[in-house]
């Protein structure tokens, strides 16, 4: 039986949100943390504080989960002190699960199901980074000296990091299960997952898109303009599902090169320029980035720094200008439709008193005018798809991310140069677009059929065409 990390249940430590103050000022960070019987796991929290400038909250949540699993394993195997066996056995249990195959019983109480190779590799990588950092910055704590003030779980974590650092050369750069090469049997290496070609790129069907907008996104007798706008940004401009949730009202204007179309620039949630009309309490014009703007004007932080439902990710990649991603509409008519719907939506927003600058808000549900959230959109998108008879599944392209696939495939089918596709999709490298522009099964079959026609006139093609008569006689 295989599963995913959420099926590996923890019974020793629990995850939560923590407000972290690092000095005597009032500034704090809200970070994921682990609560043990002795309190917060301080080594992990220290790790996050040190990395919060360059790693996302989504990454921290994954490290929390990986650390949680490792601590549970240590608690269930307290007698194991050999470094090689400790790390190897933990990694192997990720792959195999912890149940006795003959009895179906797990005496340890962990009750883990087996994970796939990719999930296991992620967990091992998370712990490799954590233990490597911890062994470097807390060497005295890692040796667990008599004056060490940490609780039992802090000691356990620091000791594991110390052992990892001490035996890193022995373990290899990374560790996991089943070394198969006899010449490197002293190392613990990953079990590589088989390479699998995506049979059908999961793109939303273009031929059903307008039906989704006009029939799927209905509210009573009217249309759900807000969700239509978000979906247009995904399908017509290829944005990731989380990115429209960083859009400000001021980020949309008529395009000077085509007044009927919308010029949309979604700025980086922290580094993007604040709106040009920002004025301080003294009435003077203010300049700065969006993190400062949100803090001073609304007492908010960028949505990438929130842990609740109002959070929204930011993948990174390339930007068109000083920290913004511009909508490159394809087809151009998407930009014109967006501006038409936007102007109607603005009439709905204008009557609300928004305690924030974000464009997409709660129009009817409470609290009204609050930030609209990605989970709400995902739910609305699912309902809209089901309303027009589409089954919702990632592999069918009917989740929100399927629109980005449709955008990339549309550009590829139109013969747009791959370097331009990279720019339009805001990828950091040209290789990143491969998953969005790969051929479908039908395209592969058509290519084979065309190639077979070209080969038909050769001696091999002629002899094969006559083969039927031989086997039928």
Order of alpha helices (4+ residues) and beta strands (2+ residues): beta-beta-beta-beta-alpha-alpha-alpha-beta-alpha-alpha-alpha-alpha-beta-beta-alpha-beta-beta-alpha-beta-alpha-alpha-alpha-alpha-alpha-alpha-alpha-alpha
